[in-house]
Amino acid sequence: MSQEQTMTMRVALKVLTVWVGILVLAIANGFLRESVLLLTFGTPAALVLSGLILSGLILFVAYLSLPWLQLKSNAQLVIVGISWLALTLVFEFSFGLWQGKSWPELLEAYSFKDGNIWLVVLLVTTLSPYVAAKLRG
């Protein structure tokens, strides 16, 4: 394996590691939404608040992880964002199907129904490495 391939593999593993951290935060956010926010605020407000919290957490993780990831170009930032989006979608649909959910049930999250802003969270996930890099200067 060449030095360039080794570097690429190292960055890919770091990107995956950061995404796993985001996944853990997303699961914790889901527990918060289900156990506190829904009971306190009702469905529409809880879904919006949960989506905003998760979006903020994702951007924060991206901001903190950029020095460790050592990305050198805007293209790399975009590739990382798209990678995080792809990993999220694969996880989301795989986990939902594993739970026995139907495709219409899974796709309901993409409709803004009852205050669900999952599409906004996905957009933030995709753009967060680039936005975080701009915030870092």
RODO-2510 file (C-alpha; in nm, 4 decimals, decimal comma):
residues 137
     n   res          X          Y          Z
     1     m     0,0000     0,0000     0,0000
     2     s     0,1383     0,3402    -0,0961
     3     q     0,1798     0,6267     0,1466
     4     e    -0,1072     0,8133    -0,0229
     5     q    -0,3386     0,5122     0,0137
     6     t    -0,2392     0,4787     0,3779
     7     m    -0,3186     0,8469     0,4387
     8     t    -0,6541     0,8117     0,2611
     9     m    -0,7419     0,5067     0,4708
    10     r    -0,6398     0,6871     0,7910
    11     v    -0,8610     0,9868     0,7056
    12     a    -1,1508     0,7558     0,6101
    13     l    -1,1276     0,5795     0,9472
    14     k    -1,1223     0,9145     1,1265
    15     v    -1,4269     1,0299     0,9272
    16     l    -1,6080     0,7075     1,0201
    17     t    -1,5091     0,7475     1,3851
    18     v    -1,6487     1,1004     1,3975
    19     w    -1,9696     0,9814     1,2309
    20     v    -2,0071     0,7070     1,4940
    21     g    -1,9794     0,9805     1,7573
    22     i    -2,2528     1,1734     1,5771
    23     l    -2,4631     0,8550     1,5699
    24     v    -2,4254     0,8138     1,9468
    25     l    -2,5355     1,1759     1,9975
    26     a    -2,8298     1,1229     1,7612
    27     i    -2,9431     0,8192     1,9596
    28     a    -2,9113     1,0136     2,2865
    29     n    -3,1085     1,2974     2,1272
    30     g    -3,3781     1,0463     2,0307
    31     f    -3,4011     0,9265     2,3910
    32     l    -3,4287     1,2886     2,5082
    33     r    -3,7016     1,3557     2,2523
    34     e    -3,9020     1,0454     2,3428
    35     s    -3,8643     1,0671     2,7215
    36     v    -3,8740     1,4426     2,7856
    37     l    -3,9488     1,6661     2,4888
    38     l    -4,2606     1,4865     2,3623
    39     l    -4,4135     1,4760     2,7100
    40     t    -4,3275     1,8378     2,7812
    41     f    -4,3961     2,0105     2,4496
    42     g    -4,6085     1,7764     2,2356
    43     t    -4,5169     1,6266     1,9001
    44     p    -4,4633     1,9232     1,6649
    45     a    -4,2564     2,1316     1,9058
    46     a    -4,0611     1,8281     2,0294
    47     l    -3,9694     1,7244     1,6748
    48     v    -3,8555     2,0748     1,5820
    49     l    -3,6601     2,1169     1,9047
    50     s    -3,5025     1,7726     1,8724
    51     g    -3,4038     1,8452     1,5119
    52     l    -3,2480     2,1775     1,6107
    53     i    -3,0590     2,0187     1,9002
    54     l    -2,9247     1,7420     1,6767
    55     s    -2,8289     1,9888     1,4048
    56     g    -2,6385     2,1974     1,6592
    57     l    -2,4632     1,8897     1,7960
    58     i    -2,3584     1,7776     1,4480
    59     l    -2,2167     2,1191     1,3641
    60     f    -2,0378     2,1297     1,7012
    61     v    -1,8824     1,7859     1,6452
    62     a    -1,7734     1,8885     1,2957
    63     y    -1,6190     2,2060     1,4377
    64     l    -1,4298     2,0147     1,7082
    65     s    -1,3156     1,7322     1,4821
    66     l    -1,1735     1,9361     1,1929
    67     p    -0,8218     1,9745     1,3365
    68     w    -0,8054     1,5987     1,3961
    69     l    -0,9398     1,5144     1,0505
    70     q    -0,6788     1,7415     0,8880
    71     l    -0,8784     1,8027     0,5711
    72     k    -0,6883     2,0131     0,3216
    73     s    -0,9438     2,1334     0,0666
    74     n    -1,3049     2,2355     0,0181
    75     a    -1,3479     1,9234    -0,1956
    76     q    -1,2438     1,7057     0,0984
    77     l    -1,4881     1,8887     0,3259
    78     v    -1,7704     1,8263     0,0790
    79     i    -1,6736     1,4597     0,0400
    80     v    -1,6796     1,4149     0,4186
    81     g    -2,0233     1,5779     0,4401
    82     i    -2,1599     1,3564     0,1641
    83     s    -2,0020     1,0532     0,3340
    84     w    -2,1719     1,1399     0,6633
    85     l    -2,5014     1,1815     0,4768
    86     a    -2,4620     0,8431     0,3032
    87     l    -2,3703     0,6666     0,6281
    88     t    -2,6679     0,8261     0,8019
    89     l    -2,9128     0,7236     0,5291
    90     v    -2,7793     0,3683     0,5123
    91     f    -2,8046     0,3380     0,8898
    92     e    -3,1486     0,4988     0,9064
    93     f    -3,3071     0,2815     0,6390
    94     s    -3,1280    -0,0393     0,7444
    95     f    -3,2232     0,0048     1,1087
    96     g    -3,5813     0,0949     1,0203
    97     l    -3,6211    -0,2062     0,7910
    98     w    -3,4617    -0,4290     1,0553
    99     q    -3,7277    -0,3035     1,2998
   100     g    -3,9947    -0,4118     1,0523
   101     k    -4,0996    -0,0645     0,9414
   102     s    -4,2506    -0,0267     0,5968
   103     w    -4,1081     0,2038     0,3300
   104     p    -4,4003     0,4491     0,3694
   105     e    -4,3289     0,4641     0,7445
   106     l    -3,9598     0,5259     0,6810
   107     l    -4,0246     0,7923     0,4198
   108     e    -4,2690     0,9788     0,6456
   109     a    -3,9704     1,1380     0,8227
   110     y    -3,8911     1,3183     0,4958
   111     s    -4,2245     1,5015     0,4757
   112     f    -4,2020     1,7719     0,7453
   113     k    -4,5173     1,6126     0,8896
   114     d    -4,6011     1,7175     1,2474
   115     g    -4,2922     1,9384     1,2725
   116     n    -4,0397     1,6767     1,1659
   117     i    -3,7330     1,8573     1,0297
   118     w    -3,5267     1,5470     0,9516
   119     l    -3,4478     1,6841     0,6043
   120     v    -3,2937     1,9914     0,7681
   121     v    -3,0824     1,7661     0,9924
   122     l    -2,9612     1,5783     0,6839
   123     l    -2,8736     1,9061     0,5130
   124     v    -2,6805     2,0203     0,8212
   125     t    -2,5038     1,6829     0,8328
   126     t    -2,3952     1,7253     0,4715
   127     l    -2,2837     2,0864     0,5038
   128     s    -2,1391     2,0781     0,8561
   129     p    -1,7737     2,0025     0,7674
   130     y    -1,7704     2,2910     0,5169
   131     v    -1,9590     2,5304     0,7478
   132     a    -1,7407     2,4360     1,0455
   133     a    -1,4268     2,5013     0,8393
   134     k    -1,5594     2,8456     0,7448
   135     l    -1,6398     2,9171     1,1123
   136     r    -1,2838     2,8163     1,2031
   137     g    -1,1480     3,0520     0,9361
***
